Amino acid sequence: MKAALIKLHIAVFLWGFTGVLGKAIELNEGLLVWYRLLLTVVFLWLLLVFKKHQFAVPLKTAIMYASIGVIIALHWVFFYGSIKYSNVSIALVCLSSAGVMTAFLEPIMTRNRIVWYEVLLGLIAVIGIYLIFLFDSKFRIGIILGLIATLLSVIFSIINKKIIVKVQPKTLMFYQLIGGFVVLTLLMPLYLKAFPTNKLIPTFSDFIWLIVLSLACTILSMDLSLQALKKVSAFTQNLTLNLEPVYGIVLAFVIYKENKDLSSTFYIGLILIFSTVALQMFRVIKPKGIKKNTA
């Protein structure tokens, strides 16, 4: 059990590290995601072939999985755009708004009832984001991009939740990444025309970070989380995922000294957002009881 929890925390830490890498890579957000998808698809295909993993699915199913992958590709574009137009901390704080979006969207998409307590907590988180948006005006474009990225992430998660029980996770990921890569490739000429850049080819350091992003922060992190899920409950995993923005913001403070660029309103907003996460965790844990083994 201890080993499974360690694997889970490593996976969440790696996901939090993606924001730091996004700032380190000098490519614009569109090309960054395009190269990430390309490398991840190649590495994942090699891994599946090496392990003799059967990943063939009917054409209709493959197209459906691939179309869902377009959502995650666009999520990455907006997420890294948020980092480029603001900073890592702002982009990760925006991801904390996923709670209120999920509270409203999931009942609509799954026809379940709305949990008003979660809506209330989500609204408090929105107030925190609004404080940052209102007083840190230089980050407004980054915040808007970050909120769009979060919305796409929530939609992707809700859809994936419905189909993950029907397919092997690695197979699903493979076709989704291919779908995202193909569509982004088709859109890239229009994207580069709208957002021209002289830097089309990654530097050596960019390429190294892209490999780390693909292998460690995408394939390895997913594999570790799946291994952990065999031992820990989904409840434990979901609570641990709340640490992703925390890890990412701490890394941004340590590596890029972003705390020097942020006003007091950022921290007020951050406290409001993280307090909602803590309250939700307490609400879920309390009925189960500490004595029970929920790990």
C-alpha positions as CSV (number, residue, x, y, z in Angstrom):
1,M,0.0,0.0,0.0
2,K,2.8,2.4,0.9
3,A,4.5,1.8,-2.5
4,A,1.2,2.5,-4.3
5,L,0.8,5.8,-2.5
6,I,4.3,6.8,-3.3
7,K,3.7,6.1,-7.0
8,L,0.5,8.1,-6.9
9,H,2.2,11.1,-5.4
10,I,5.1,10.9,-7.9
11,A,2.5,10.9,-10.7
12,V,0.7,14.0,-9.3
13,F,4.1,15.7,-8.8
14,L,5.0,15.1,-12.4
15,W,1.6,16.5,-13.6
16,G,2.4,19.6,-11.5
17,F,5.8,19.8,-13.2
18,T,4.2,20.2,-16.6
19,G,3.6,23.9,-16.0
20,V,7.2,24.6,-15.1
21,L,8.3,22.8,-18.3
22,G,5.8,24.8,-20.3
23,K,7.6,28.0,-19.3
24,A,11.0,26.5,-19.9
25,I,10.3,25.5,-23.5
26,E,10.6,28.6,-25.7
27,L,8.2,27.4,-28.4
28,N,4.8,29.1,-28.6
29,E,1.9,27.1,-27.0
30,G,0.7,25.6,-30.3
31,L,4.0,24.2,-31.5
32,L,4.8,23.1,-27.9
33,V,1.7,20.9,-27.8
34,W,2.2,19.7,-31.4
35,Y,5.7,18.4,-30.6
36,R,4.5,17.0,-27.2
37,L,1.8,15.1,-29.0
38,L,4.1,13.8,-31.7
39,L,6.8,12.6,-29.3
40,T,4.2,11.1,-26.9
41,V,2.4,9.1,-29.7
42,V,5.7,7.8,-31.0
43,F,7.0,6.8,-27.5
44,L,3.6,5.3,-26.5
45,W,3.4,3.3,-29.7
46,L,6.9,1.9,-29.2
47,L,6.0,1.0,-25.6
48,L,2.8,-0.8,-26.7
49,V,4.6,-2.7,-29.4
50,F,7.4,-3.7,-27.1
51,K,5.0,-5.0,-24.4
52,K,2.9,-6.7,-27.2
53,H,-0.1,-4.8,-26.0
54,Q,-3.2,-5.4,-28.2
55,F,-4.5,-1.9,-29.0
56,A,-6.5,-2.6,-32.2
57,V,-10.1,-1.4,-32.1
58,P,-12.9,-1.1,-34.7
59,L,-12.5,1.9,-37.0
60,K,-15.7,3.6,-35.7
61,T,-14.5,3.2,-32.1
62,A,-11.0,4.6,-33.0
63,I,-12.6,7.6,-34.6
64,M,-14.7,8.2,-31.5
65,Y,-11.7,8.0,-29.2
66,A,-9.7,10.2,-31.5
67,S,-12.4,12.9,-31.6
68,I,-12.4,13.0,-27.8
69,G,-8.6,13.5,-27.9
70,V,-9.1,16.8,-29.8
71,I,-10.5,18.2,-26.5
72,I,-7.4,17.4,-24.5
73,A,-5.1,18.7,-27.2
74,L,-7.0,22.1,-27.2
75,H,-6.9,22.0,-23.4
76,W,-3.1,21.8,-23.5
77,V,-2.9,24.6,-26.1
78,F,-5.0,26.9,-23.8
79,F,-3.1,25.8,-20.7
80,Y,0.3,26.6,-22.1
81,G,-1.1,29.8,-23.6
82,S,-2.2,30.8,-20.1
83,I,1.4,30.2,-18.9
84,K,2.9,32.2,-21.8
85,Y,0.6,35.2,-21.3
86,S,0.8,35.2,-17.5
87,N,2.8,32.6,-15.5
88,V,2.8,29.1,-14.1
89,S,1.1,30.0,-10.9
90,I,-1.8,31.8,-12.6
91,A,-2.4,29.0,-15.0
92,L,-2.5,26.4,-12.2
93,V,-4.8,28.5,-10.0
94,C,-7.3,28.6,-12.9
95,L,-7.3,24.8,-12.9
96,S,-8.7,25.0,-9.4
97,S,-11.9,26.3,-10.9
98,A,-12.6,22.8,-12.2
99,G,-14.7,22.1,-9.1
100,V,-17.4,24.6,-9.9
101,M,-17.4,23.8,-13.6
102,T,-17.8,20.1,-12.8
103,A,-20.5,20.8,-10.2
104,F,-22.6,22.4,-13.0
105,L,-21.5,20.5,-16.1
106,E,-21.5,16.9,-14.8
107,P,-25.2,16.9,-13.8
108,I,-26.1,18.3,-17.2
109,M,-24.0,15.8,-19.2
110,T,-24.8,12.8,-17.0
111,R,-28.3,13.8,-15.9
112,N,-27.4,13.4,-12.3
113,R,-28.7,15.9,-9.6
114,I,-26.8,19.0,-8.8
115,V,-24.9,18.9,-5.5
116,W,-25.5,22.4,-4.2
117,Y,-22.8,22.1,-1.5
118,E,-20.2,21.6,-4.2
119,V,-21.7,24.5,-6.2
120,L,-21.3,26.8,-3.2
121,L,-17.6,25.7,-2.7
122,G,-17.1,26.2,-6.4
123,L,-18.5,29.7,-6.3
124,I,-16.1,30.6,-3.4
125,A,-13.2,29.4,-5.6
126,V,-14.6,31.6,-8.4
127,I,-14.5,34.6,-6.0
128,G,-10.8,33.8,-5.4
129,I,-10.1,33.7,-9.1
130,Y,-12.1,37.0,-9.6
131,L,-9.9,38.7,-7.0
132,I,-6.8,37.7,-8.9
133,F,-8.4,38.8,-12.2
134,L,-9.6,42.1,-10.8
135,F,-6.5,43.4,-9.2
136,D,-3.7,41.7,-11.3
137,S,-4.8,43.2,-14.6
138,K,-1.6,42.2,-16.4
139,F,-2.6,38.6,-16.0
140,R,-6.2,38.9,-17.4
141,I,-5.5,37.3,-20.8
142,G,-3.7,34.5,-19.1
143,I,-6.6,33.9,-16.7
144,I,-9.1,33.8,-19.5
145,L,-7.0,31.3,-21.4
146,G,-6.6,29.3,-18.2
147,L,-10.3,29.2,-17.5
148,I,-11.0,28.0,-21.1
149,A,-8.3,25.3,-20.6
150,T,-10.0,24.2,-17.3
151,L,-13.4,24.0,-19.0
152,L,-12.0,21.8,-21.8
153,S,-10.3,19.6,-19.1
154,V,-13.6,19.2,-17.2
155,I,-15.5,18.2,-20.4
156,F,-12.8,15.8,-21.3
157,S,-12.8,14.2,-17.8
158,I,-16.6,13.8,-17.8
159,I,-16.7,12.1,-21.2
160,N,-13.7,9.9,-20.4
161,K,-15.3,8.8,-17.2
162,K,-18.2,7.2,-19.2
163,I,-15.9,5.2,-21.5
164,I,-12.9,4.3,-19.4
165,V,-14.6,1.2,-18.1
166,K,-15.0,-0.2,-21.6
167,V,-11.3,0.0,-22.8
168,Q,-7.7,-0.4,-21.6
169,P,-6.4,3.1,-20.5
170,K,-3.3,2.9,-22.6
171,T,-5.4,2.0,-25.7
172,L,-7.7,4.9,-25.1
173,M,-4.8,7.3,-24.5
174,F,-3.1,6.2,-27.7
175,Y,-6.1,6.9,-30.0
176,Q,-6.9,10.1,-28.2
177,L,-3.4,11.5,-28.6
178,I,-3.4,10.5,-32.3
179,G,-6.7,12.3,-32.8
180,G,-5.4,15.4,-31.1
181,F,-2.2,15.3,-33.1
182,V,-4.0,14.9,-36.5
183,V,-6.4,17.7,-35.9
184,L,-3.7,20.1,-34.5
185,T,-1.6,19.3,-37.5
186,L,-4.4,20.3,-39.8
187,L,-5.0,23.5,-37.9
188,M,-1.4,24.4,-37.6
189,P,-1.1,26.4,-40.9
190,L,-4.1,28.6,-39.8
191,Y,-2.7,28.9,-36.2
192,L,0.8,30.0,-37.4
193,K,-0.8,32.5,-39.8
194,A,-2.8,34.0,-36.9
195,F,0.1,33.8,-34.4
196,P,3.3,34.0,-36.5
197,T,6.6,33.0,-35.0
198,N,10.2,32.7,-36.2
199,K,10.9,29.7,-34.0
200,L,9.5,26.6,-35.6
201,I,12.2,24.1,-34.6
202,P,12.9,23.4,-30.9
203,T,16.4,24.1,-29.7
204,F,18.4,21.3,-28.1
205,S,17.3,22.3,-24.6
206,D,13.7,22.6,-25.8
207,F,13.9,19.1,-27.3
208,I,15.2,17.6,-24.1
209,W,12.4,19.2,-22.1
210,L,9.9,18.0,-24.7
211,I,11.1,14.5,-24.2
212,V,10.9,14.8,-20.4
213,L,7.3,16.2,-20.9
214,S,6.3,13.3,-23.1
215,L,8.0,10.4,-21.3
216,A,7.9,11.6,-17.6
217,C,4.9,13.9,-17.4
218,T,2.6,12.1,-19.8
219,I,3.4,8.4,-20.2
220,L,5.2,7.6,-16.9
221,S,2.8,9.7,-14.8
222,M,-0.2,7.9,-16.4
223,D,1.4,4.5,-15.9
224,L,2.2,5.2,-12.2
225,S,-1.3,6.4,-11.5
226,L,-2.8,3.3,-13.1
227,Q,-0.5,1.1,-11.0
228,A,-1.5,2.9,-7.9
229,L,-5.2,2.7,-8.7
230,K,-4.9,-1.1,-8.5
231,K,-4.0,-0.8,-4.8
232,V,-5.7,2.5,-3.6
233,S,-9.3,3.5,-3.9
234,A,-10.5,6.1,-6.5
235,F,-11.4,8.2,-3.4
236,T,-7.8,8.4,-2.3
237,Q,-6.6,9.1,-5.9
238,N,-9.1,12.0,-6.4
239,L,-8.0,13.6,-3.1
240,T,-4.4,13.3,-4.0
241,L,-5.0,15.0,-7.4
242,N,-5.9,18.2,-5.5
243,L,-2.2,18.5,-4.7
244,E,-1.3,19.1,-8.4
245,P,-1.7,22.9,-8.3
246,V,0.1,23.0,-5.0
247,Y,3.1,21.1,-6.3
248,G,3.1,23.2,-9.5
249,I,2.9,26.6,-7.7
250,V,5.6,25.7,-5.2
251,L,7.9,24.6,-8.1
252,A,7.2,27.9,-9.9
253,F,8.1,29.8,-6.7
254,V,11.3,27.9,-6.2
255,I,12.5,27.8,-9.8
256,Y,11.2,31.0,-11.3
257,K,10.7,33.1,-8.2
258,E,7.2,34.0,-9.3
259,N,6.2,35.0,-5.8
260,K,8.0,38.3,-6.5
261,D,5.6,39.1,-9.3
262,L,2.4,38.4,-7.5
263,S,0.4,40.9,-5.4
264,S,-1.3,40.3,-2.0
265,T,-4.6,39.7,-3.8
266,F,-3.2,36.7,-5.5
267,Y,-2.6,35.1,-2.1
268,I,-6.1,36.1,-0.8
269,G,-7.6,34.5,-3.9
270,L,-5.3,31.4,-3.5
271,I,-6.4,31.0,0.1
272,L,-10.0,31.1,-0.9
273,I,-9.5,28.5,-3.6
274,F,-7.5,26.1,-1.5
275,S,-9.9,26.5,1.4
276,T,-12.7,25.1,-0.8
277,V,-10.5,22.1,-1.7
278,A,-9.8,21.5,2.0
279,L,-13.5,21.8,2.9
280,Q,-14.5,19.4,0.2
281,M,-11.8,16.9,1.3
282,F,-13.1,17.2,4.9
283,R,-16.7,16.8,3.8
284,V,-15.8,13.6,1.9
285,I,-13.5,12.1,4.6
286,K,-15.7,12.8,7.6
287,P,-18.6,10.4,6.8
288,K,-16.3,7.6,6.0
289,G,-14.5,7.8,9.3
290,I,-10.8,7.9,9.9
291,K,-10.7,4.4,11.3
292,K,-11.8,2.9,8.1
293,N,-9.2,1.9,5.5
294,T,-10.1,4.3,2.6
295,A,-6.7,4.0,1.1
